[in-house]
Amino acid sequence: MRSVFLLQMKRLRRKPFLVTSFFVLTLFFVFFLGGNDLSGKLLVQAYPGENTSEEEAAGWIERLNESDAFLFELKEEEDVRSTIMRGERNMAVEIRSDDYRMLVAVDDQNYQLTESYIRQVFTEELRLSEVEAASGEENVREQVGNKLDSPVLTLETSTVSGRAESGIAYDQSLQALFGMTLYFSVFTMLFSLSTVAQQKRDGTWSRMLISPLRRWQMYLGHFAYCFLIGTVQILLVFLIFEYVLNFGVGVHVGVLFLIASCFTFAVGCLGLLLVGIVRSPQQLQAVIPVTATAMAMLGGAFWPVEIVTNDILTVLSRGMPIYYGMEALKGTALSGESLTDIAGLLTVLLLIGVVTAAAGIRLMERRS
């Protein structure tokens, strides 16, 4: 086992481009999909509309910026439109005196969340204005605020699992960070196992089978290398954002290590299954991008899985390791869940790993 593991490490030192490229791509896509903002807020540009003064627009911007999830920035209309045309932003909002208009380039989940929030704010403000005009009182807003701060009745709903249900916990920057980190780590781990497919093709694997090296040592050596680079890549990305870029990941380092270990175990075992299925390195290189992207799309790495309404896709997502990795990370970061709360998710990851590893090794042994 040790000799196989050290051999893979030597190959990594000679050819580090693959691992390095996926690491750099992770950082790039987190910046890009995270809205180029590491404050944890979704940056939305706005501009005054027709017959709307700068003061009126600034008042609406101040009201909209009361949210912890969005950051609205008032700019000139020409600058905003040119930004949309260059593809630097996917949307913007035109602020009017008592209305708004959305300027949208891509109808994605960020637009849906932003438009819903803006509509809620405008609706509340216009209703308060109507009440003030009808009652003639000047302190209506203060009275409403006091009643909301100390309501007569409080209602708390929970799911069957006992979790408090307050809507979808969503943070664009964390979604991009967690999703892209897990997504590109899948590429790194699966491509690291392409050495096994190459050894099977050129006969090196068969010669190793008749050597004093035991079979389990061969499998464990390759798997240990795959597990190590995957775990290190995930932890390194999170630590860079936490301590270098001062971006609050919101997950303890120990919990991060445990989640990353369970996730890389499941993905590494899945890689053994793919190696057992394919017959050549070329087939593996073709299968890996399809598998990794499908897992990411179904598992919620690109967008929150909660927004998917198709029952078939929802069922399929439960079979993806990325789903359980994302749920564990988001649960601890956004909902403050403890290790006990995510133990079920980690157990499923381990179960997926055991099943796929057993199937993969059986296929490889049969073809050997």
C-alpha positions in Angstrom: 0.0 0.0 0.0 2.7 2.5 1.0 4.7 1.9 -2.2 1.6 2.4 -4.4 0.7 5.6 -2.5 4.2 7.0 -2.7 4.3 6.3 -6.4 1.1 8.4 -6.9 2.6 11.2 -4.9 5.8 11.2 -7.1 3.6 11.4 -10.2 1.8 14.3 -8.6 5.1 16.2 -8.0 6.1 15.6 -11.6 2.7 16.5 -13.1 0.8 18.9 -10.7 -1.1 20.7 -13.4 -4.3 18.7 -13.1 -4.8 19.2 -9.4 -3.6 22.9 -9.5 -5.9 23.7 -12.4 -9.0 22.4 -10.6 -8.0 24.3 -7.4 -7.7 27.6 -9.4 -10.9 27.0 -11.2 -12.7 26.6 -7.8 -11.5 30.0 -6.7 -12.4 31.6 -10.0 -15.9 30.2 -10.1 -16.6 31.1 -6.5 -15.8 34.7 -7.3 -17.8 34.6 -10.5 -20.9 32.8 -9.2 -20.8 34.5 -5.8 -21.5 37.9 -7.4 -17.9 39.1 -6.9 -18.9 39.9 -3.4 -17.5 38.1 -0.4 -19.6 39.9 2.2 -22.2 37.2 2.0 -24.7 39.5 0.3 -26.0 39.5 -3.3 -25.0 42.7 -5.0 -27.7 44.3 -7.1 -27.2 47.5 -9.1 -30.1 50.0 -9.3 -30.8 53.3 -11.0 -33.5 56.0 -10.8 -36.3 55.6 -13.3 -38.4 58.1 -15.1 -39.6 61.1 -13.1 -37.8 59.8 -10.1 -35.3 62.0 -8.2 -32.0 60.8 -6.7 -33.4 61.4 -3.2 -36.4 59.2 -3.8 -34.3 56.4 -5.3 -31.8 56.7 -2.4 -34.7 56.4 0.1 -35.9 53.1 -1.5 -32.3 51.9 -1.6 -31.9 52.5 2.1 -35.1 50.6 2.8 -34.0 47.7 0.5 -30.6 47.5 2.2 -32.2 46.5 5.5 -31.9 42.9 4.4 -29.0 40.8 5.4 -29.1 38.9 2.1 -29.0 41.7 -0.5 -26.8 44.8 -1.1 -28.4 47.4 -3.4 -26.1 49.9 -5.1 -27.4 53.1 -6.7 -25.7 54.0 -10.0 -26.3 55.9 -13.3 -28.6 54.2 -15.8 -25.9 54.1 -18.5 -23.4 52.5 -16.3 -25.9 49.8 -15.2 -27.0 49.0 -18.7 -23.4 48.8 -20.0 -22.6 46.4 -17.1 -25.5 44.2 -18.1 -24.5 44.3 -21.8 -20.9 43.3 -20.9 -22.3 40.3 -19.0 -20.7 41.5 -15.7 -24.2 41.4 -14.0 -27.3 39.4 -14.7 -29.9 41.8 -13.5 -30.5 45.4 -12.2 -33.5 47.2 -10.9 -35.1 50.5 -12.0 -36.4 52.4 -9.0 -39.5 54.6 -9.5 -41.4 56.7 -7.0 -44.0 54.0 -6.2 -42.9 51.1 -8.4 -39.9 49.3 -9.9 -38.9 47.5 -13.1 -36.4 44.7 -13.4 -33.7 44.7 -16.1 -32.8 41.0 -16.5 -30.2 39.3 -18.7 -30.5 35.8 -17.2 -33.6 34.4 -15.5 -31.9 32.4 -12.7 -32.6 31.7 -9.1 -30.9 34.9 -8.0 -33.4 36.9 -10.1 -36.3 35.0 -8.6 -35.1 35.7 -5.0 -34.3 39.3 -5.7 -37.6 40.1 -7.4 -39.6 38.5 -4.7 -37.8 40.5 -2.0 -38.2 43.8 -3.9 -41.9 43.1 -4.5 -42.3 42.4 -0.7 -40.6 45.7 0.3 -42.6 47.8 -2.2 -45.9 46.2 -1.2 -45.3 46.8 2.5 -44.2 50.4 2.0 -47.1 51.3 -0.2 -49.6 49.7 2.2 -48.1 51.7 5.1 -48.4 54.9 3.0 -52.0 54.2 2.3 -52.7 53.6 6.0 -51.0 56.9 6.9 -53.0 58.8 4.3 -56.3 57.3 5.4 -55.7 57.7 9.2 -54.0 61.0 9.1 -51.5 59.9 11.8 -47.8 60.4 11.5 -46.6 57.6 13.7 -48.2 54.7 12.0 -44.9 53.2 11.0 -43.6 53.4 14.6 -46.8 51.8 15.9 -46.6 48.9 13.4 -42.9 48.4 14.2 -43.6 48.2 17.9 -46.4 45.6 17.4 -44.1 43.5 15.1 -41.4 43.6 17.8 -43.7 42.4 20.5 -46.5 40.3 18.8 -49.4 39.0 20.8 -49.0 35.5 19.3 -45.9 33.7 18.0 -46.0 30.8 15.6 -43.2 28.3 15.1 -43.5 25.6 12.5 -41.3 22.5 12.2 -40.8 19.6 9.9 -41.2 16.0 10.7 -37.4 15.8 11.5 -37.9 18.5 14.2 -36.1 21.3 12.4 -37.6 24.8 12.5 -39.0 25.7 9.1 -38.6 29.4 8.1 -38.3 29.1 4.4 -35.2 28.2 2.3 -32.0 29.1 4.0 -30.0 30.6 1.1 -26.8 32.5 0.8 -25.4 33.1 -2.7 -21.8 33.3 -1.7 -21.9 30.2 0.5 -23.9 28.3 -2.2 -21.1 29.1 -4.8 -18.3 28.4 -2.3 -19.7 25.0 -1.2 -21.0 24.0 -4.6 -18.0 24.8 -6.7 -15.6 23.4 -4.1 -17.3 20.0 -4.0 -17.9 20.0 -7.8 -14.2 20.5 -8.8 -13.0 18.2 -6.0 -15.0 15.5 -7.8 -13.1 16.1 -10.9 -9.8 16.0 -9.1 -10.5 12.7 -7.3 -12.0 10.9 -10.3 -9.2 11.9 -12.7 -6.7 10.8 -10.1 -8.0 7.3 -10.5 -7.4 7.4 -14.2 -4.0 5.9 -13.4 -5.7 2.6 -12.5 -7.5 2.6 -15.9 -4.2 3.2 -17.7 -2.5 0.4 -15.7 -5.3 -2.0 -16.6 -4.9 -1.0 -20.3 -1.2 -1.4 -20.6 -1.0 -4.6 -18.4 0.7 -3.1 -15.4 -2.2 -3.9 -13.2 -2.1 -7.6 -14.2 1.7 -7.8 -13.4 1.0 -6.2 -10.0 -1.5 -8.9 -9.3 1.1 -11.6 -9.4 3.6 -9.6 -7.4 4.1 -10.0 -3.6 1.8 -6.9 -3.2 -1.6 -7.9 -1.9 -4.7 -6.9 -3.7 -6.2 -4.9 -0.9 -2.9 -3.0 -0.6 -3.2 -2.0 -4.3 -6.7 -0.8 -4.0 -6.1 1.0 -0.7 -2.9 2.7 -2.0 -4.8 4.2 -5.0 -7.8 5.1 -2.8 -5.7 6.7 -0.1 -4.1 9.0 -2.7 -7.5 9.9 -4.1 -8.9 10.5 -0.6 -5.9 12.7 0.4 -5.9 15.1 -2.5 -9.7 15.5 -2.4 -9.8 16.2 1.3 -6.8 18.6 1.1 -8.3 20.5 -1.9 -11.6 21.0 -0.1 -10.0 22.1 3.2 -7.5 24.3 1.5 -10.2 26.2 -0.4 -12.3 26.7 2.7 -9.3 27.8 4.8 -8.2 30.3 2.2 -11.6 31.9 2.1 -11.9 31.8 5.9 -8.4 33.1 7.0 -7.0 34.8 3.9 -10.0 36.5 2.3 -11.8 37.0 5.6 -15.0 35.3 4.3 -17.0 33.7 7.1 -17.5 30.1 6.1 -19.5 29.5 9.3 -18.3 26.0 9.9 -15.8 24.8 12.5 -12.6 23.4 11.0 -13.1 20.1 12.7 -16.6 19.7 11.3 -15.3 20.8 7.9 -12.7 18.0 8.0 -15.3 15.4 9.0 -17.7 16.5 6.2 -14.9 16.6 3.7 -13.7 13.2 4.7 -17.1 11.5 4.4 -17.7 13.2 1.1 -14.3 12.3 -0.4 -14.7 8.7 0.8 -18.0 8.4 -1.1 -16.7 10.1 -4.2 -13.5 8.0 -4.2 -15.5 4.8 -3.9 -17.7 6.0 -6.7 -14.5 6.5 -8.7 -13.6 2.8 -8.2 -17.0 1.9 -9.5 -16.4 3.9 -12.7 -13.0 2.4 -13.2 -14.6 -1.0 -12.9 -17.2 -0.2 -15.5 -15.1 1.4 -18.2 -12.8 -0.6 -20.4 -10.2 2.1 -21.4 -8.8 5.4 -20.0 -10.4 7.2 -22.9 -13.9 6.0 -21.8 -13.1 7.1 -18.3 -12.1 10.6 -19.4 -15.4 10.9 -21.3 -17.5 9.5 -18.4 -16.0 11.7 -15.6 -17.3 15.1 -16.9 -20.7 13.8 -17.5 -20.9 12.1 -14.1 -19.5 15.0 -12.2 -21.7 17.6 -13.8 -24.8 15.4 -13.5 -24.1 14.9 -9.8 -23.6 18.6 -9.3 -26.8 19.6 -11.1 -29.0 17.0 -9.4 -27.3 17.4 -6.0 -27.7 21.1 -5.6 -24.1 22.4 -6.2 -25.2 24.9 -8.9 -28.5 26.0 -7.3 -30.5 25.2 -4.2 -32.1 21.9 -4.6 -35.2 23.2 -2.8 -36.2 25.2 -5.8 -36.5 22.0 -7.9 -40.2 21.1 -8.1 -39.9 18.0 -10.3 -40.5 14.9 -8.2 -38.3 12.7 -10.3 -35.4 15.0 -10.1 -35.9 15.3 -6.4 -35.8 11.6 -5.9 -32.6 11.3 -8.1 -30.9 14.0 -6.1 -31.1 11.8 -3.0 -28.7 9.4 -4.7 -26.0 12.0 -5.3 -23.1 12.3 -2.8 -22.9 16.1 -3.5 -26.5 16.4 -2.2 -25.5 15.1 1.3 -22.3 17.1 1.3 -24.1 20.3 0.4 -26.9 19.7 3.0 -24.3 19.0 5.7 -22.3 22.2 4.9 -25.3 24.4 4.5 -26.9 23.0 7.6 -24.0 23.8 9.8 -23.2 27.2 8.2 -26.7 28.6 7.7 -28.8 26.8 10.3 -26.3 26.3 13.0 -26.8 22.5 13.1 -24.6 20.5 15.3 -22.7 17.4 14.5 -25.5 15.3 15.8 -28.0 16.9 13.4 -25.9 16.1 10.4 -24.9 12.6 11.5 -27.6 11.1 9.3 -26.2 12.8 6.2 -22.7 11.7 6.9 -23.9 8.1 7.5 -25.5 8.1 4.1 -22.3 9.3 2.5 -20.4 6.4 4.2 -23.1 4.0 3.0 -22.9 5.2 -0.6 -19.1 4.7 -0.4 -19.3 1.2 0.9 -21.8 0.0 -1.6 -20.1 1.6 -4.7 -16.6 0.4 -3.5 -17.9 -3.1 -3.2 -19.5 -3.0 -6.6 -16.4 -1.4 -8.2 -13.9 -3.8 -6.7 -16.1 -6.8 -7.7 -16.2 -5.6 -11.3 -12.5 -5.0 -11.4 -11.7 -8.4 -10.0 -14.0 -10.1 -12.5 -12.3 -8.4 -15.4 -8.9 -9.1 -14.0 
